[in-house]
Amino acid sequence: MEENKLTLERFEEATEIVHQVTHKTKLEYSDYFSHQTGNKVYLKPENMQRTGAYKIRGAYYKISCLTEEERERGLITASAGNHAQGVAFAAKAYGVKATIVMPTTTPLMKVNRTKSYGAEVVLYGDVYDDSCAYAYQLAEEKGYTFIHPFDDLDVATGQGTIAMEIFKDLPTVDIILVPVGGGGLLTGISTLTKLLNPKTQVIGVEPEAAACMKASLAEGHVVTLPSAKTIADGTAVKTPGEKIFPYVQQNVDDIITIPDEELIVAFLDLMENHKLIAENSGLLTIAALKHLDVKGKKIVSVISGGNMDVITMASIVQHGLMARDRVFTVSVLLPDKPGQLVRVASLIAEKQANVISLEHNQFFSINRNDLVELRITMEAFGTEHKREILQMLQDNGFNPKLVDRKGTTTSAW
């Protein structure tokens, strides 16, 4: 561990430099999440940060630490999106060239935003680790200066400026929740937090399917996961940073892992109650609130970014509504004669449900004089309302069956 690197003096210097280009993202108290958890919950909305994520902090500070010769050679990095934009923005501010290697699965919005800052974008690999290996290859071939997105102590120092701001807004914070991909943000925040107040807990939050830091801490050394398949693309990392790992071992109190399904619900919670849009990686700390076995604590959830493309957002909203039983599809069988559709629609209306779509299948049975299938997608107020609607249909002889996302019917409800 390079003890002289992550010092209070370096964090103070980084804070002054980073403030030249960043927005102030003051803590926002959450009545909703506080009530839900029995704690005092505050949000650190880095989704409202310049370039839409915290990554500009580490990128800008790192580039400020380079020599003029290192900058003039041109910069290169690998990123799933947010570090890309941070480096591209910082490079433009310094008037130097930047090349960004991004996974082929990177949302188009992040690709276009990165290009808008003047950087050259190269799409390569399915996940960050593949992109990173190719970026190193290009750096060697063309002499570029590589800016690592997380395994760099200068980058981690820049990210740690978030903790400086948290303590200025809330000096008595008990727990800080931090999203984890490769560990740069976690390293910066946890190290500075322990310098400012060793009693404050720092808990990392990882996607369940890409929990490389949790696995590494369990083994006592950096390990590589076989895959990192998660909807939280910004934290889909198979191998955490080697240089920063000792700081995580020393300063992080715990790691929580979150399944993708919980991020979908967290998106709705944050959007509906705070009117904030966060990308899936940024939602990790929101989902983690329900996993904490504490009461009466002052908790800060760092929302790391908000760069979500509209198509992904639409999908998340749809799946979230279904997970909350606020949208569902039911199949009923009707006699093939006039008036049956109206009868079903009237019963649903009486229960104050809103029909979104109807699919009337007259070819359900070979015998046209037998039965036809009606599939109804509707909005409800939640689980209890959904049960009432299904029971009402059952009581009226329609024998309703739920239809899952794959179109398969089931009688279990």
N, C-alpha and C positions, 0 to 999 in steps of 0.2 A: 504493500500500500504506500503510495506516495503521500506521506503525511503533510508535506509542505504545500500540497496542491489545494485541497478543499479546506481552507482556513476561513475564519470569520472575516479577515481582512479581504480575502479574495471575493467572498460573497458580497461584501459591502461595495467593493469596486465594481463587481458585475451588476449590482443593482443600479448604480449610477449610470453605467454605460447602457444597460438594457432600457432604462427609462427614456432614453433618447428616441426610441422608436416604438415603444409599446403603449397600449391604452391602459388606463387604470381600471382594473376589474375588481371593484370593491365587493366584499362579502355581502351576500344577500340572505337574510334570515328567511327560513322556510316554515311558515305556519303548518303547512300540510305535512311535510315529512317529520316535523317535530311532534305533531299530534300522533302520527302513525307509529312513531318509534318510542315515544316517552323521553326523548332527548331534546336538546336545543341544537337544531341542525342548521348549518350555514352552507351556502353554495359559493364556491370560488369559480365564477363563470368565465373560464378561459376560452369557452366557445365564442365569447364576444370579443376576444383578443384580435389584434391586427393579424391578417391572414387566416383568421378563424380558428387558431389553436395556439397553445403555449410554445410551440416549437421555435418560434421566432426568437425567443429569449436565448436559448442555447446556441442557435446558429449565429446570431448577431454577435454574441459575446465571443464565441470561438473565432470568428473572422477578425474581430478587433484584436485578438491575441496573436494573429499571424504577422509575419514580417511582410514588408511590401513586396519582396521577391516571391514569397509563397503565394500571395494573392494574385500577382501578375501572371503566374503560370496558369491561372484558371483553376476553378474549384470544381470538384465532382463529389457527388454523394449518391447514396441509394436510399429510397424511402417509399413507403406506401402512400405518401401524400402530404402530410402536414410538415414534416421536416423538409421535404422538397420545397414547399412554398416558403418556409423560413429561410432556407439557404438562398433560394432564388431572390427573395426580397432583399436579404442582406447583401448579396453580391451586387445587385443593382444599386443599392445605397453606396457601396464602395466603388462602383464603376468597373467591376471585373466580370469576366465570363463565368457562367455556371452551367455544368452538365448534370442532369439528374437521371439516374436509372430507376425506373419504377416497375413494379410487377405488372404483368399484362392484365391482372384482375383489378387494377386500381380504378375506382369510379371516374368516369369521364370528367366530372366537374373538377376533381383534384388535378387531373392532367392539364385541363385547359387553364385553370388558375395558375398553375406552375409556369406554363408557357407565357401567360400574360405578364409575368414579371421579367420576361426576357430570357429565361433559361431554355436550353436545349433539352428536350425530354427524349429518353431512350426507353422503350418498353421491353423488358426482358424478364423471363422467369415467372413462375406461378405464385411464389411467396417472396417476402423480403429477403430471406437468406440467399436465394438464387440471384436476385438483383444485386445484392451486396458483393457477391463473388465476382460478378461481371464488372461492377464499378471499380473494384480493385484492379482488375485486369486492364481496364481502360486507363486508369490512373498511371499504371506502370508503363503502358505503351506510349502514352501521350504526355507524360510528365505533369499531370494535373495534381493539385493538392487535395487529398481526400479529407472530407469532413464527415466523420462518423456520426450517425444519428443518435447514438446513445453510449457507445463504449469509448468515451472521451471525457477526461476530467474537466476540461474547460467547458465543454457542452453541458455536462452535469451541473457545473457551477452556475451557468446561465439559467438552467431550469430551476435551480434551487432558489432563485430570486422570488419565486412564488411564495415560499415559506416566509421570507422577510416581510412580504406584504400581508400575509395572513396574521403574523404576530403583531404587526402594527395595527391592524383592524380588530384583532381579538387576542390580546396577550395571554388570556387565561384558557386558551383552547386545550381540550383534553385529548382529542383524537383527530388525526388528519388521515383521510382516506385518499389513496393515490392510485390511479390506473397504472398497470405495469405491462410493458411490451418487452423491450430489451433491458429496461431498468435505469435509464438515464434520469428520468424525472424522479423516480423513487430515490435514487442515490442523492440527487441534489436536495430534495425536500427533507429526506430523513437526516442527512448529515447536518444541514443547517439547523433543523429542529432540535437535534440533540445538543448542538452548541448553544442554542438560545434557552432551551428548557428540557433537560434530560427526562423529566417526568411526562412530557407530552408523548403520547403514543403515535407512531406512524405505522399504518397498516396498508400494505399493497393489495391491489385487487386485480386479478387476472381472469381472462376467459378460461373456463373449465377445460376446453379443448386445446388450449395453447398456454398451459401453465408451466412455462419453462423455468421461471424463477423459483416457484414452489418446489419443483422437482430438484433443482440445483441446490437449494438450501437443505433439502432432506438428505442429499448425498454428500453435502459438504464441499462440493466443487461444481463448476459449471458443467452442465450436461446438455445434450442436444436431443430434442424430441423428434420422433419419427415424422410427425406432421403437426401442422398448426391450422386446422380448419375451423374457422369461427367467423361469424358475421361481424365481429369486431376487428375489421381489417387492419386498423391502425396498431393493434396489439397482437397481430398474428405473427409472432416471432418464435422460432424454434430453439434459438440459442441466446441466452442473455450475455451481457458484456463481461469479458474477462477482467478488464482493468477496474471496473466499477464494482464487481462482485464482492470484494472484501468490505466495502463500505456498506453494502446492503446487509451482509452478515452481521456487521457490528451495530448498525443503527436501526434496522427495521424490526418491529415487534412481532409482526404476524403477516401472513398472506391469506387472503380469502379468494376462493375461486367461484365464478358465476357461470351457470349454464346459459347458453344463448337465449333460451326461452324467457328468462327473467329480464333480459335486456329489452325485449319487445314490450313488456309491460311497463318497464321503467321509462321508456320513451313516452308512452301515453301519460304517465304520471307527471313527468316533467313538463311536457307540452301543455297539458290541460290546466295544471295548477300554477305554472310559472311562465307560461308562454315562451319557453326557451326550447330551441332545437339543438340537440346534442347528437353527435355521431355515436355509433354503438360502443366504441372504446371509451368515449367520454361518459357513457351511461353506467359503466362498471361500478363506480362509487355510489351511484344512486341505488342500484340494485343491492349493493353490499350493506346498506343501512339496515335492512331486515335481518341480516345475518349476525349483527352485533348483539351480544348478550349483556347489554349495559342499559342503565336508566339514569336520567338526570345529568348526562354528560354534554359538554359542548363539543360538537362534532363538525368538522369541515369536510365536505365532499368536493374534491377537485374535479371539475368538469373540464376535461383536457382539450376538447375540441368540438366543433359544430359543423364540420365540412361533410355533410351528407347530401348526396345527389337526390333529386326529386323522385326518381323511380324507386330507389331504395326506401325513401321516406314513405311513399305510397304503400309499398309492400309491408313495411313495419306497422303502419297504421292499421291496415287491413288485418294482419295477423294478430295485432294487439287487441283489436275489437273482438276478434273471435276468441282469443284467450280469456277475455273478460266476460264472455257470454253476452256481449252486446250486439253481436252479429252472429247469426247461425242459420243453417239450412236444414229444413225438415222435409221428409217425403211422406205423402199421404196417398192412399188409393181411393179413387172415387168411381161410383157408377157412371158409365158413359151416357149421361143424359143431361139435358139443359137444367141450369139452375144450381148445379153442384159447386161450381167455382165461386159463384156469388155467395153461396152459403158459407163456404170456408172463409172467404174474404171478410164477410160480416162478423164471423166469430172472432177472427184475429183483430179486427177493428175494435170490437167490444173490449178486448184486453189491452187496448192502447199500444199495440205493436205496429211498427211501420214496415210495410212490405217494400222490399228493395227490388226483387225480381221474381218472376214466375216462369217455370218451365213445365209446359203441359204436354205430356208424352202419351199420345193416343196409340202408339205401337208397343206399349208395355206388354200387352197380351195379344196372342194371335186372334183370340175371339173378341172382335170389336164390341160385342154385346156384353162383355164381361166388365173389366175394370180398366181405368186409365190412371197413370201416375202423375201427381202434381208435386213438383219440387218448389218450395217457397223459401226464399232467402229474406230474412227480416231483421229489423233492429229491435232490441229489447233494452231494458234498463240495467240488466245484469242477471246473475245466476238465478235468483229467486223468481224474477219475472219470467225468465225462460222456462222454468219448471211449471209455472202457472199456465203458460200458453200450451205447453205440451200436455199437461193434465187436462186442460179444457178440450183439446182436440181428441184426447183419449176418451173422455167422458161422452163426447158426441159421436163416438163410433168410428173415428178416422184412423185409429191405430198408427200414430205417427212414429216415424223412424228418423233418427238424426243422420245427416249426411256429412262425412268428414271431408277434408281438403282434397282427398283423392277421388271423391265422388262415391265412396263406398257407404252403404247404409248399415246402420246398426240399431237394434231395438233397445240398447242399454241407455237409459236416460234417467 
